[in-house]
Amino acid sequence: MATEELSVSSLISASPNRIYATWMDERRHTAFTGQRSTVDPWVGGRLTAADGYIDATHILLDTGRRIVMTWRTADFPLDAPDSQVEIRFEAVAGGTRVQVHHTGIPEGQRDRYKKTWRSVYLDPMKRFFASKGAQKRALKDAKKRGVLPAPGRGPRTGRRPILGPRPGHAPVGGIIAPNEPPAEVAEAKADAEKRAAEKAEAKKAEVKMPPAELKSAPKKAKAAKKAAPKKAKKGAKKKAAPKKAKAAKKAAPKKAKKAAKKKAAPKKAKKAAKKAAPKKAKKTAKKKAAPKKAKKAAKKAAPKKAKKTAKKKAAPKKAKKAAKKAAPKKARKATKKKAAPKKAKKAAAKKSAKKKAAPKKAKKAAKKKSTRKTAKKQPARKK
C-alpha cells in the first residue's frame, strides 16, 4: 500500500520539559486539545485523543526531548498498518520548537492530517501556554463540558500491549482473515446466543404449566415478593446475633473498667483533698502573715523615708549657701573681665611710650660714648 508523510512545526512559549509533562498529563492533555484524552505515560502505554478519533501507542519516550509512537485514526482503512509519529522538542530563543514528523500515512490523507496536527495540537498548545490564565480557563472549560478526567485516578486495566492488534483492526503489517472475526465480536455473539437460549427455555416452561398453575403463578410471585423482605430481615437478625454477642463481650471489660473508675473516683478525690490540705493551709498562713510582713517592711522603710524627706528639705538651704559662696567669686570674675580691657590699654600705652623713648635713649647713649672717646684722645692737662 502506498503511503505519504508530512512535517509540521511551531514555536511554543514554554520549556521543553514543561510541554513534555503537559503532553503526558491526562487532564492537561484534555484541557489544551479541548476533547477527551487518555494518556499512559510509559513505553507501551496507549494514548487516545479527540474523543477516541486518534489512537496511538508510545514506543519511545525521551523526557523533554522526543516522543515516538504508532498512530492511527478512525479514518484509516481496516487493512492499513499503523503510521509512525516522531515529535521533537528543541529549546530555542523564546520557547520550544515542536517538530512533528509523520510517516506511513495512507495515500490521500496527508493534507487532512496536516490540518489535524495544526488544529488539534500545535495551535491549541500555543494558546494554552500563552499565560497562566489561559491554562486555568482551558481546565475550567473542559470541566464544564464534562470531558476532564477525575484527578487521582489509578492506572487503567485491560490496555492493549505495545504493537499489539487493536480490536477490529489489522495487526501491524497484516490483514484480518475474513473467517476469523475479532475476539470481542465472537464474545458478544456468544453472549447473545446464551440469552436467546435462556429466553426460549423460559417460554417452553410457561407453555408446559397447566392453566390453574398459570393463574396462581402471579399470586405466588407476589406472595414470594412480600415474604422476601421478611426472610431477609430474619436472616439479617440471625447473622447480626453473633456479632452483637461479640460486641457485648468486647464491651463487657470496658463497662467493668468504667464502673471501677466510678468507684475509685471518690477515693481519688479524698486523696487529692488530703494532698491539697497542707497546701491550702500554707496559702492561708501566707495570707495572714502578709499584713505583718507589710508592717515590718513599713517600719524598716520609715527612717529611710524620713532621711529622704530631710534631705529634700535641706537641699534648698545647701543651694543658698553654695550660691552665697559662689557670689564673690562670680563678682571677682566679673571685675576681672571689666578690668581686662583697661589693663590692655595701659599695656599698649606703655609699649608705645617705650617705643617713643627708645630713640631719645639711643641719642643720649651715643653722646656719652662720644664724650668718653674725646676725653681719651685729649692729653691730660698739667696741674
Secondary structure, DSSP 8 states (H G I E B T S, - for coil): --EEEEEEEEEESS-HHHHHHHHH-HHHHHHHHSS--EE--STT-EEEETTTTEEEEEEEEETTTEEEEEEEETTS-TT---EEEEEEEEEETTEEEEEEEEEEEETT-HHHHHHHIIIIIIHHHHHHTT-HHHHHHHHHHHHHTT-S--TT----SS---TT---TTS--TT----TTS--HHHHHHHHHHHHHHHHHHHHHHHHHHS-HHHHHHHHHHHHHHHHHHHHHHHHHHHHHHHHHHHHHHHHHHHHHHHHHHHHHHHHHHHHHHHHHHHHHHHHHHHHHHHHHHHHHHHHHHHHHHHHHHHHHHHHHHHHHHHHHHHHHHHHHHHHHHHHHHHHHHHHHHHHHHHHHHHHHHHHHHHHHHHHHHHHHHHS-----
